[in-house]
Amino acid sequence: MSDALSIARDLLRCPSVTPADAGALGVLESVLKAAGFETHRVTFSEAGAADIDNLYARIGKDKPHITFAGHTDVVPPGDETKWTHGAFAGDVAGGFLYGRGAVDMKGGIACSVAAVLDYLKANGGKPKGSISFLITGDEEDIAVNGTIKLLKWASDRGEKFDHCVLGEPSNVNELGDCIKIGRRGSQSGTIIVEGTQGHVAYPHRAINPIPQMAALIAALSSEPLDQGTDHFQPSNLEFVSADVGNPAWNVIPAQARARFNIRYNDCHTQDSLRALIEQRVTKASGNSIRARIEWEPSNADVFRTKPGPFTDMVVAAVEEVTKRKPDLNTGGGTSDARFIANYCPVLEFGLVGQTMHQIDERVPVSDLEKLTTIYRGVLERYFA
């Protein structure tokens, strides 16, 4: 039960589609308790969101303290009849482990646990410092009852983290090609244009909000938000829907709505970004368009971990196993690293993400073995 493949298979057999745990945290808690970890299962609640069970486990009392973070919740499998192996069967075939979460990110968690168990076995069952696990069950959803609250809970009881490795599938094509050292922020909103409803045969008696919305969409889409920075690609605003909810052919609608999402870099804060978009909408509206923006709450701000000795240590462990020097990258979507960055330096390094969220999500068994060896090398260097 101490090898990554066995742990990963047991995790995959738990259908832990957010917010269900389905026994996944219990699998980890059992293994870690047997290795001498002090474990805590903590459930958090918030109005309008599902209750989420979380796991915190620690062994050791001294510094330095390295924590491995991750999530056992997964996205839905989709049409399970299209899977060549059961989405929650944990089958191994042709050198691959199949299952929802094999890559994102039960496989990565299994590798970190296996590496820690092997390290402890080789060092008398105790680390030369402290090792912990921060495992949540809502990363794939709105992320309000998971890592963000688990970190505060741990901090309130005196836990202090020196460094964190988050096992998200950071690699693009091959194991060892990328370490995430930061992420862009995410902000969503809805533009609402008010018109005047009327009969299509008498347009002079109405104000059609659809052409006006089209003009605003064009204006916001045509002008770049920035040119990027030394550490981040340019920010981008993408419209994801535009609708009026109008079932009739002979009615000019009273209102049009367009939803958008912005992935922004360190040129902006949430406040300055919102102000910029508000200014551009006001300018494009002139005196003729009645428009406003409804902003969605966001807990996904931009962050970057400054490279240094810890980064160098992880890079060296990756190079030793894969013979590749990983790119230090800030691309991609958001992750729970955005919360961890408020408590300690965090790096993201896990498996190759090519099949995550897809039908037949899978990972080469050889990659599980290599990632375990990499994490093992990180521990050796960290406590040297």
C-alpha positions as CSV (number, residue, x, y, z in Angstrom):
1,M,0.0,0.0,0.0
2,S,3.0,2.3,0.2
3,D,3.7,2.6,-3.6
4,A,2.2,5.3,-5.7
5,L,0.3,3.0,-8.1
6,S,-1.5,1.2,-5.2
7,I,-2.4,4.5,-3.5
8,A,-3.5,6.0,-6.8
9,R,-5.7,3.1,-7.7
10,D,-7.4,3.2,-4.3
11,L,-8.1,6.9,-4.7
12,L,-9.4,6.5,-8.3
13,R,-11.9,3.9,-7.0
14,C,-13.5,6.7,-4.9
15,P,-16.0,8.5,-7.2
16,S,-15.2,11.9,-5.5
17,V,-16.9,14.2,-8.0
18,T,-17.1,17.6,-6.2
19,P,-18.5,18.0,-3.6
20,A,-18.6,14.2,-2.8
21,D,-15.6,12.7,-0.9
22,A,-16.7,9.1,-1.5
23,G,-14.0,7.8,0.8
24,A,-10.9,9.4,-0.9
25,L,-9.8,11.3,2.2
26,G,-10.2,8.2,4.3
27,V,-7.8,6.4,2.0
28,L,-5.1,9.0,2.6
29,E,-5.9,9.4,6.3
30,S,-5.5,5.6,6.9
31,V,-2.1,5.4,5.2
32,L,-0.7,8.5,6.9
33,K,-1.9,7.5,10.3
34,A,-0.2,4.2,10.0
35,A,3.0,6.1,9.2
36,G,2.8,8.1,12.4
37,F,1.1,11.3,11.1
38,E,-1.3,13.3,13.3
39,T,-4.4,13.7,11.2
40,H,-7.3,16.0,11.3
41,R,-10.6,15.9,9.3
42,V,-12.1,19.3,9.1
43,T,-15.4,20.2,7.5
44,F,-16.2,23.8,6.4
45,S,-19.5,25.3,5.5
46,E,-20.7,28.5,3.8
47,A,-24.2,29.7,2.8
48,G,-25.0,28.8,-0.8
49,A,-22.2,26.2,-1.0
50,A,-21.8,22.5,-0.2
51,D,-20.1,21.4,3.0
52,I,-16.6,20.2,2.2
53,D,-14.5,17.7,4.1
54,N,-10.7,18.4,4.2
55,L,-7.7,16.6,5.6
56,Y,-4.6,18.0,7.4
57,A,-1.9,15.6,8.4
58,R,1.6,16.4,9.9
59,I,4.5,14.5,11.2
60,G,7.4,16.3,13.1
61,K,7.4,19.4,15.3
62,D,10.5,21.2,14.1
63,K,11.6,23.5,11.2
64,P,11.9,23.4,8.3
65,H,8.4,22.5,7.5
66,I,7.4,21.4,3.9
67,T,3.8,20.7,3.0
68,F,2.4,18.8,0.1
69,A,-0.9,20.2,-1.1
70,G,-3.6,18.8,-3.4
71,H,-7.3,18.0,-4.0
72,T,-9.0,14.6,-4.2
73,D,-12.2,16.0,-5.8
74,V,-12.6,15.5,-9.6
75,V,-14.7,16.7,-12.4
76,P,-17.6,14.5,-13.7
77,P,-16.6,11.7,-16.0
78,G,-18.9,12.7,-18.8
79,D,-20.4,9.9,-20.9
80,E,-19.0,6.8,-19.1
81,T,-20.0,4.6,-22.0
82,K,-17.3,6.3,-24.1
83,W,-14.5,5.3,-21.6
84,T,-12.4,2.3,-22.7
85,H,-11.9,1.6,-19.0
86,G,-14.3,2.4,-16.1
87,A,-13.9,6.0,-15.0
88,F,-13.7,4.9,-11.4
89,A,-12.2,1.4,-11.9
90,G,-8.6,2.2,-11.5
91,D,-7.6,-0.1,-14.3
92,V,-4.1,-0.6,-15.5
93,A,-3.7,-1.4,-19.2
94,G,-0.9,-1.0,-21.7
95,G,1.4,0.6,-19.1
96,F,-1.3,3.3,-18.3
97,L,-3.4,3.9,-15.2
98,Y,-6.9,4.9,-16.3
99,G,-9.5,6.9,-14.3
100,R,-11.0,10.3,-13.5
101,G,-8.3,12.0,-11.5
102,A,-5.4,9.9,-12.6
103,V,-3.7,13.1,-13.8
104,D,-5.7,15.8,-12.0
105,M,-4.7,15.1,-9.4
106,K,-5.0,11.9,-7.5
107,G,-1.9,10.5,-9.2
108,G,0.2,13.4,-8.0
109,I,-1.1,13.1,-4.4
110,A,-0.3,9.4,-4.5
111,C,3.3,10.1,-5.6
112,S,3.8,12.6,-2.8
113,V,2.5,10.2,-0.2
114,A,4.6,7.3,-1.5
115,A,7.7,9.5,-1.6
116,V,7.1,10.7,2.0
117,L,6.5,7.1,3.2
118,D,9.7,6.0,1.6
119,Y,11.7,8.9,3.0
120,L,10.4,8.2,6.5
121,K,11.2,4.5,6.2
122,A,14.8,5.4,5.3
123,N,15.1,7.8,8.2
124,G,13.8,6.0,11.2
125,G,10.2,7.1,10.7
126,K,10.9,10.7,11.5
127,P,11.8,13.7,9.3
128,K,14.6,16.1,10.1
129,G,12.0,18.8,10.5
130,S,8.3,18.5,9.6
131,I,6.2,17.2,6.7
132,S,2.5,17.8,6.2
133,F,-0.3,17.3,3.8
134,L,-3.0,19.8,3.0
135,I,-5.7,18.0,1.0
136,T,-9.1,19.5,0.0
137,G,-12.2,18.4,-1.7
138,D,-13.5,21.4,-3.6
139,E,-10.7,22.7,-5.9
140,E,-12.7,21.8,-9.0
141,D,-15.7,23.9,-7.8
142,I,-15.9,27.4,-6.3
143,A,-13.1,26.7,-3.8
144,V,-14.6,28.5,-0.8
145,N,-14.7,25.6,1.8
146,G,-11.4,24.0,1.0
147,T,-7.8,25.1,1.0
148,I,-8.5,28.7,1.7
149,K,-10.2,27.8,5.0
150,L,-8.0,24.9,5.8
151,L,-4.9,27.2,5.7
152,K,-6.6,29.7,8.1
153,W,-7.6,26.8,10.4
154,A,-4.0,25.5,10.4
155,S,-2.6,29.0,11.0
156,D,-5.0,29.7,13.8
157,R,-3.7,26.6,15.6
158,G,-0.1,27.7,15.2
159,E,0.9,25.9,12.1
160,K,3.6,27.6,10.1
161,F,4.7,26.4,6.6
162,D,8.1,27.2,5.2
163,H,7.5,25.8,1.7
164,C,4.9,24.0,-0.3
165,V,4.8,21.7,-3.3
166,L,1.4,21.5,-5.0
167,G,1.0,18.4,-7.2
168,E,-1.1,19.9,-9.9
169,P,-0.4,18.5,-13.4
170,S,2.0,21.3,-14.4
171,N,3.9,19.6,-17.2
172,V,2.7,20.2,-20.8
173,N,4.2,17.5,-23.0
174,E,6.7,15.5,-20.9
175,L,7.4,15.0,-17.3
176,G,10.0,17.6,-16.3
177,D,9.2,20.3,-18.8
178,C,7.5,22.8,-16.6
179,I,7.2,24.0,-13.0
180,K,4.5,26.6,-12.2
181,I,5.9,29.4,-10.1
182,G,2.8,31.7,-10.4
183,R,-0.6,32.1,-11.9
184,R,-2.6,34.9,-13.4
185,G,-5.7,36.2,-11.6
186,S,-9.3,35.5,-12.7
187,Q,-12.2,38.0,-12.7
188,S,-15.6,37.5,-14.2
189,G,-18.4,39.9,-14.9
190,T,-21.6,40.6,-16.9
191,I,-22.3,43.7,-19.0
192,I,-25.9,44.6,-19.0
193,V,-27.3,47.0,-21.7
194,E,-30.8,48.4,-21.1
195,G,-33.0,49.1,-24.2
196,T,-36.6,49.8,-24.7
197,Q,-38.9,46.9,-25.7
198,G,-41.0,47.3,-28.8
199,H,-42.5,45.9,-32.0
200,V,-39.9,45.1,-34.7
201,A,-42.2,46.8,-37.3
202,Y,-41.8,50.1,-35.4
203,P,-38.1,50.3,-34.4
204,H,-38.4,54.1,-33.9
205,R,-40.5,53.4,-30.9
206,A,-38.0,51.1,-29.3
207,I,-34.2,51.0,-28.5
208,N,-32.6,47.7,-29.5
209,P,-29.9,46.8,-27.0
210,I,-28.4,44.1,-29.2
211,P,-26.5,46.3,-31.7
212,Q,-25.4,48.4,-28.7
213,M,-24.1,45.3,-26.9
214,A,-22.3,44.2,-30.1
215,A,-20.5,47.6,-30.2
216,L,-19.4,47.2,-26.6
217,I,-18.2,43.7,-27.2
218,A,-16.2,44.9,-30.2
219,A,-14.7,47.8,-28.2
220,L,-13.6,45.7,-25.3
221,S,-12.3,42.9,-27.5
222,S,-10.2,45.1,-29.8
223,E,-8.0,47.0,-27.3
224,P,-5.4,45.0,-25.4
225,L,-5.4,45.2,-21.6
226,D,-1.6,45.2,-21.5
227,Q,1.4,43.9,-23.3
228,G,2.4,41.4,-20.6
229,T,5.3,41.6,-18.1
230,D,8.7,40.0,-17.6
231,H,7.0,37.1,-15.7
232,F,3.4,36.9,-17.2
233,Q,1.8,36.7,-20.6
234,P,-0.6,39.5,-21.6
235,S,-3.9,39.7,-19.8
236,N,-6.9,38.7,-21.9
237,L,-10.6,39.4,-21.7
238,E,-12.9,36.7,-23.3
239,F,-16.6,36.9,-23.8
240,V,-18.2,33.6,-23.0
241,S,-21.9,34.3,-23.7
242,A,-24.2,37.0,-25.1
243,D,-28.0,36.6,-24.9
244,V,-31.3,38.4,-24.4
245,G,-33.5,35.4,-23.6
246,N,-36.0,36.4,-26.3
247,P,-38.3,33.6,-27.7
248,A,-40.2,36.0,-30.0
249,W,-39.4,36.9,-33.6
250,N,-41.4,40.2,-33.6
251,V,-40.2,41.8,-30.4
252,I,-37.2,44.0,-29.8
253,P,-35.9,42.9,-26.4
254,A,-35.6,45.3,-23.4
255,Q,-32.2,44.1,-22.3
256,A,-29.0,42.3,-23.5
257,R,-26.4,40.6,-21.3
258,A,-22.9,39.4,-22.1
259,R,-20.7,37.4,-19.7
260,F,-17.0,37.6,-19.7
261,N,-13.9,36.4,-17.9
262,I,-10.5,38.1,-17.6
263,R,-7.2,36.4,-16.9
264,Y,-5.0,39.2,-15.7
265,N,-1.3,39.6,-14.8
266,D,0.6,41.6,-12.3
267,C,0.0,44.9,-14.2
268,H,-3.3,44.9,-12.4
269,T,-5.0,44.4,-9.1
270,Q,-8.7,43.3,-8.9
271,D,-9.7,46.9,-8.1
272,S,-7.5,48.5,-10.8
273,L,-8.7,46.0,-13.4
274,R,-12.4,46.6,-12.6
275,A,-11.8,50.4,-12.8
276,L,-10.1,50.0,-16.2
277,I,-13.0,47.9,-17.7
278,E,-15.6,50.3,-16.2
279,Q,-13.7,53.3,-17.9
280,R,-13.6,51.5,-21.3
281,V,-17.3,50.6,-21.1
282,T,-18.2,54.2,-20.2
283,K,-16.1,55.5,-23.1
284,A,-17.6,53.1,-25.6
285,S,-21.1,53.8,-24.4
286,G,-20.9,57.5,-25.0
287,N,-24.2,59.3,-24.4
288,S,-26.3,56.7,-26.2
289,I,-25.9,53.4,-24.5
290,R,-27.2,52.6,-21.1
291,A,-24.8,50.0,-19.8
292,R,-23.5,48.7,-16.5
293,I,-21.3,45.9,-15.2
294,E,-22.2,43.3,-12.5
295,W,-18.9,41.9,-11.1
296,E,-18.7,38.4,-9.8
297,P,-16.8,37.8,-6.5
298,S,-13.3,36.5,-7.1
299,N,-10.8,34.8,-4.8
300,A,-8.3,34.2,-7.6
301,D,-5.7,37.0,-7.5
302,V,-2.4,37.0,-9.4
303,F,0.7,35.7,-7.6
304,R,4.3,34.7,-8.3
305,T,6.9,32.8,-6.2
306,K,10.3,34.5,-6.6
307,P,12.9,31.9,-7.7
308,G,15.5,31.1,-5.1
309,P,17.1,28.2,-3.2
310,F,13.8,26.3,-2.9
311,T,13.1,26.6,-6.6
312,D,16.7,25.6,-7.4
313,M,16.3,22.5,-5.2
314,V,13.1,21.3,-7.0
315,V,14.6,22.0,-10.4
316,A,17.7,19.9,-9.4
317,A,15.5,17.0,-8.3
318,V,13.5,17.2,-11.6
319,E,16.7,17.3,-13.7
320,E,18.2,14.4,-11.9
321,V,15.3,12.1,-12.8
322,T,14.1,13.4,-16.2
323,K,17.4,14.9,-17.6
324,R,15.3,18.0,-18.4
325,K,15.6,21.5,-17.0
326,P,12.0,22.6,-16.4
327,D,10.7,25.9,-17.6
328,L,9.6,28.2,-14.7
329,N,6.2,29.2,-16.0
330,T,3.2,31.2,-14.9
331,G,0.7,30.2,-17.6
332,G,-2.5,28.3,-17.4
333,G,-5.6,28.7,-15.2
334,T,-6.0,29.1,-11.5
335,S,-5.2,26.6,-8.7
336,D,-5.2,26.5,-5.0
337,A,-1.6,27.8,-5.1
338,R,-3.2,31.3,-5.1
339,F,-4.3,30.7,-1.5
340,I,-1.1,29.0,-0.3
341,A,1.1,31.8,-1.7
342,N,-0.3,34.0,1.2
343,Y,1.3,31.6,3.7
344,C,4.6,30.4,2.2
345,P,6.4,30.1,-1.2
346,V,4.7,27.5,-3.3
347,L,5.6,25.7,-6.5
348,E,3.4,23.5,-8.7
349,F,4.9,20.3,-10.1
350,G,3.0,17.2,-10.9
351,L,2.1,14.9,-13.8
352,V,1.6,15.7,-17.5
353,G,-1.8,17.4,-18.0
354,Q,-2.7,16.4,-21.5
355,T,-5.6,14.1,-20.6
356,M,-7.0,15.9,-17.6
357,H,-10.8,16.4,-17.6
358,Q,-11.0,14.2,-20.8
359,I,-12.6,10.9,-21.6
360,D,-10.0,8.1,-20.7
361,E,-8.0,10.3,-18.4
362,R,-4.8,8.3,-17.9
363,V,-1.2,8.5,-16.7
364,P,1.8,6.3,-17.7
365,V,2.7,4.1,-14.7
366,S,6.3,5.0,-15.4
367,D,5.5,8.7,-14.8
368,L,4.0,7.8,-11.4
369,E,7.3,6.1,-10.6
370,K,9.4,9.0,-11.8
371,L,7.3,11.6,-10.0
372,T,7.6,9.7,-6.8
373,T,11.4,9.6,-7.3
374,I,11.4,13.4,-7.9
375,Y,9.5,14.1,-4.7
376,R,11.8,11.8,-2.9
377,G,14.8,13.8,-4.2
378,V,13.1,17.0,-3.1
379,L,12.8,15.6,0.5
380,E,16.4,14.5,0.6
381,R,17.6,17.9,-0.5
382,Y,15.2,19.8,1.7
383,F,16.3,18.1,4.9
384,A,19.9,17.7,4.0
